[in-house]
């Protein structure tokens, strides 16, 4: 992924449109959810974790999917996984995050997150945060609140 950095500007210099287009454009989209979600053994979109934005070709986008608290309250061996996908729960997989709970551990609570940098074709792009568990003993859940929401953020980092 080639990077096209901007130049150093001097006093009195006229900025060109090409130079201005090299700046990052900031947050392009944000999805947020305060609704708890109970994991299943199927890959499905986690409650509220869908975001759509208009991509510009040949630009780098940083996508961050964060769950504030993944909870498993069982001593059963299980894997909890987050996935970042394009379009829907069976769409192109961009990245994953997982934790493996061993049978001797009970009551795991922890933050999970995924960061991914990608370029897209120009046009509308839908990204989804998905989750799954290999074992649902103990009701594995994604816990959220008004002060700790789950979020997907899409940021424009600049030209590719």
N, C-alpha and C positions, 0 to 999 in steps of 0.2 A: 504494500500500500504506500504509494509515493505521497509525500507531504509537500505542499506548496506554501511555504511560510511567507509572511508579509515582509516588507522592507523596513529599515529604520527611517523614520520621517524626520525632516529638519524644518525649522521655523521658516515660514513663507512658502513652503513647497505646496504645490497643488496636488491633491489626492485624486487619482484616477478611479474610474469605476472598477477596473480590474483589481486595484489595491483594496478598495472598499469591500469587494466581494470575497476577499481572502479572510476577512474577519469572521470569527464564529458568530452565529446568529442566536445562540442561547437556547433556552428551552422551547422546543417545538410542540411538545404534547406532554400531558400528565394525567394519569389515572390514579385514583386513590380510593381505598375502601376501608371502612371501619367495622365491617361485618365479619364475624368469625366464620371459618370454613372448616368443615370436617373432611379429612382426606379419605379417598377411596383407593381401590387397587387399579383403577382405570386412569389414564392420563386425561384430565379434564381441565377446562379453564377455571382457575381459582376465582371466587366471587369478586366481581368488579375489576378484574385485571385485564382489560382490553383497552387499547389506545390506538387511535387512527390519526395520521398526519400526512401532509403532502410533502413527499421527498423531492429534492432537486438532484438530478443526476450528478455524479462525480463529486459528492460531498460526503464527509465522514460524519456519522451519527453515533453517539454513545447512548446505549440503552442500559438503564439500571432497573432491575426488578428486585425489590426488597420486601421481605416478610419479617415483621418485627419480632415474632415469637412463634417458633414451631415447637409443638408440645407432643410428647409421647409419654403416656403414663402406664407403661407396661414393661415387664421384664422380657418380653418376647423379642427375638432378633428380628430387626426390620430395617429397611432403608426408606428414608423419606427423601423425595427428590422434587426440586423445582426445575421447570423448563421454560425457556424463552423461545417462542415459536412465531412464525409468520402466518397470518390469516386466521388460523383456528387450531384446535388441539391436535389435529393430524397434519398440520402444515410443516413447512421446513423448520427443522430444529436449528436454532442459532447457538444455544449454549445451555449448560445445565449446572446445577449445584446439588450436592447430596450429602447426607450424613448417614452413617451406618451405625445403628444402635445394636450393641451386643446384648445377648441374653442376660448378662449379669447386671446390666444397667437399668435402673428404674427411674422414671420421671425425668426425661431429657427436656430441657427448655433452652432454646437458643435462636439467635437471629440467623436468617439465611438470606443470601443475596447473590445476584448474578450481575455482572457487567459485561457488556459486549460492544465492540466497535465494528460498524458495518457501513457499506455503501449500498444504496438501493437504486433501482431504475426510477426515472422521474414519474411522479404520480402518487396516487393514494396508497399508503402502506398501513396495514393493520398488524399490530403486534399483540401477542397474548402471553400472559403469565400462567403457566399450567403447573399442576402438582399431582403427585401420586405417592402412595405408600405400598410397600410389598406385603405388609401385614397390618390389618386394621384392629388387632387386639389392643385394647386400651384406648380406643378412639383417638388416633392421632389427629391433631388439629392445627390450624394456623390461627393464632389468636391476635386480635387487632382491637384498637380502641380509638377514641377521638384524639388522644395525644400520641398514639403509636399506630398510625394507619399503614396498611400495605400500600406500596406505590410502584408504578412503572413510570419512569421519566425518560423522555427522548430529548437529547441535546445535540444541536448542530455544532460540530467542532471546527468546521472550515472545509476548504477544498481538499479533495483526495489527491 
